[in-house]
Amino acid sequence: MKLDAPVTGGPCWVELGTSDLDAAQRFYTRLFGWRPGSGPRQGAGGYTVAHLGEAAVAALAPLYQPSQPVAWNVSFAVADADATVREVTAAGGTTLFGPVDVSDVGRLAVAADPGGAVFQLWQAGTFPGAGLFNAPGALGWVELFTRDPGQAVAFYTRVFGWSADAGERYTRWALDGDGFGGMVTMDDKFPPEVPAHWLPYFAVEDVDAATAVVQRHGTVLMVPTSVPDGPRIAVLRDPQGAMFGVYRADDER
């Protein structure tokens, strides 16, 4: 990801909703070296901020309602959450929650694109988002899995002003030329019950070593693979069922 700080329209934060907060903290501390500690929204209903050094990099929280899936949630920075929610609706998406103020920290909304992929909108107050990107243990890429790529391109380019560089097998998202994510078309290899979704990728020093840790405590969904002219990656699932990706920190996406 070429973005190295939160910018309007780009990914700024990731949150895990989990069925076992203590187990998730142990798993990700072992995998990424995170340090759970104080920070924005700390203590709000179990909301826990993970740090690398002094930088906040992600959050872990319990499930707040029975229908909430165990999953990683990607937040995108916006200048005005209320105006963006109106644009989401006008573009064919759905508002699922908010916008609501989170004390003086920021303003939050949860939305879904026309294909059903859920994402969050974050209007910064005192907290702009992650303090570190692309370093081992930090967010480095976000990927949309969708069954209707044409519809997704129309939606996200309108709502966030992204550009979409469509290659033969992969589409890359960018803001003002700075790449930060991609899009995968869900074909018949994906079971019909798997919904459209956003998948975060975290940088690691060694993809194979990280995968070995997950093999002991979680599930490997895609073994370490070197993408032609791209990074070495793997797709993994934590013990509670949340999916995420890892990629070698020195590799260009």
N, C-alpha and C positions, 0 to 999 in steps of 0.2 A: 504494500500500500504506500503510495507516494505521500499521502496525507500524514503529517506527523503531529497534528494537533486538531482539536475539534474546529470544524468550519461549517458555516451554514449550508445545509443540504447534505452534509457528509455524515458517516457513522461516528458517533461520539461516545457511546457507552454500551455495555452489554450487561444483562442481568440474568441470573439463573433462578427460575422458579423450581423448587425441588421438594420432594416428599420427605426428605430426611436431611435437614440442614446440617446437623453435626457430622453425618457421614460425608456429605458433599464437601464440607470444609476440610476434612481429613484427606479426601481424595485429591482435591485440587491443590492443597498445600504440598502433598507428596509429589504431584505431577509437575506443577509450575513453580513451586517455591513461594506461593502467595502467603502473605501474612494478614490474617483477619484483624482488623483494627478499627479505631474510631474514624469517622468521616461523615460525609453528607448522609442524612437519614439514618445514621447508625442507631440501632435500638428501636426503630419504628416497626413494630410488629415482627421483630426478628430479623429485619433487614441488616445485612452485614456487608461491609465494604472490604474488598481484598486489595492489598497493597503489594507493590514491589518497591523496596526501599521506602521512600516517602510518597511515591506516586500511587494514587488510586487507579486501579486498572479494571475492576469489574465488581459486581455485587452478587450476593447469594441471598435468597429469601425463601421463606416457606410458601407453600401454595395458599392463596388467600380465599379461594372458593373451590367447591368440588369439581366444577367443570374445567378448571385450569389445568392444562397438561404440564407434565414435567418437561421443561424445555429452556433453552437459551433464547433470550429476547434481545433483538438489536434495536438500539435507539438512534435516530437521526436528528441532528441539530436543526432547529428552525428558529427564525427570528420572531415569529408570532404563531403560537400553537393554535389559536382560535381561527386565524385566517387560513392556516394550512389544513385544518380539519374541514373547513368549508371547501377548499380546493380538492381534498380527498374525495368528498362526497360528489362534487361536480364531475370528477374524473371517473366515477363509477365505483369508488371504494366505499368502505363502511367504517363508521366510528364505533368502537366497542366500549370505550371508557373515556371520560373527561371531555375537554381539558379541565384539569384541576390544579390548584396551587399546592406545591409541596413546601410548606412554610415559605422561607425566603430563598430556598435552594433552587427552585425553578418551577416550571409549569409543564405538566405531563398529560399526554393523551395516548391512547392505544387505538390502532386502526388496522384494517385489513385491506389489501388491494383487491381488485375485481376477481382474482383467482383464488382468494382466500388466505394468502400469506399474511401473517400478522407481524406488525412492527410497531415501534413506539416513536412518538414525537417528543422532543425535549427542547423547551425554551429555557435557556439558561438564566438563572438568577445569580446566586453566589457560587454555583457549581456549574462549570462549563462542560464537564465530561471527563473522560480518562486523561490522566496526566502523562501517559506514556503509550506509544504505539510502536509496533514493529520490532520491539526488543523481546528476547526470550521471556515467555510468560505473559506477554501483552497481546492485545488484539492486533491483527495485521491484515485482515481481509474479510469481506462478507460476501456471501453467495446466495442468490435467489434460486430456488428450485420451483419451477412452474410448468404447468401443462399448456399454457398459452403465452408464448414469448412475445408475440406481436402485441397482445393486449397489455402485457407487462411493460413493454417499451413505451407504449403510448401513455400509460399511467404515470410511470416514474419520471419520464422526461418532462411531463406537464407539471407534476406536483413539486419536484425538487430541482428541475432544470438540469438533470444529468444528461450526458451524452452517452450513446450506446454504440460501441464499436463491435459490429457483428462479424466474427470470423467464421471459418468453415464449420467449426465444432463448438465454438464458445463465444459468448458475448461479454464484453468488458464494460463496466460502468466507470464513468469519470466525471469529475467536476473541474472545469477550466483546464482540461488536459491532464489532471492528476488522477490516476487510476486508484480505485479503492475497493472494487468488487467485481463480481461477475454474475452470469446467469446460466443455469443449466436447464435444458428442456427435459421434463420428466416424460420418458417414453414408456412402452409397455413393460420395461424391466422393473418399473416401480409399481408395487401393488396398489390397487385402486384405493385402498384405505389410507395410504400415506398422503397427507394433505400437502398442498403447496406451503413452502416455508422458507425462512431465512436461516442460513447456517453461518455462524462465526468461525473464523480460523484464528488460532493463536500461534505465534511464532515460538519455536523451540530450537535449541542448539542441535539436537539430534532426533530426527523423526523416528528412527528405528528404536532408539532407547526409550522415547516417550511411549511408543506403541507397546513395548515390552512391559512397561509399568501398567498400562491399561489392560493388557492381556491378563494380568494377575488380579485385577480389581474391577474391570468393566468388560466392554465388548469391542472388538475390532470389526468395523463395518467395511472398511477398505484398507487393505494392507498397504504399507509404505510403497509409494509409486513415484517414479521420476517422470514428471510430465514433459513431453518433448518441447524443448525450448522454454521450459518453465521450471517450477520448483519441485522439490520432493515433498510429497504430501501424504497424509493418511486421514481417514475419517473414523471417528471413534464414538463410543457411547459410554457415559458414566454409569456407575452401579444403579442409579435410580432411573436411568433411561434417557437422559438428555444427550442429544447428538451435538458434536462439534468437530472441527477439523484442526489439524496442526500442519505447519509447514516449516521448512528449515529457514532459520532467520536470515541467513546470508543470501538466500535465493531471491531473485526478482520474480514477482508475480506477473 
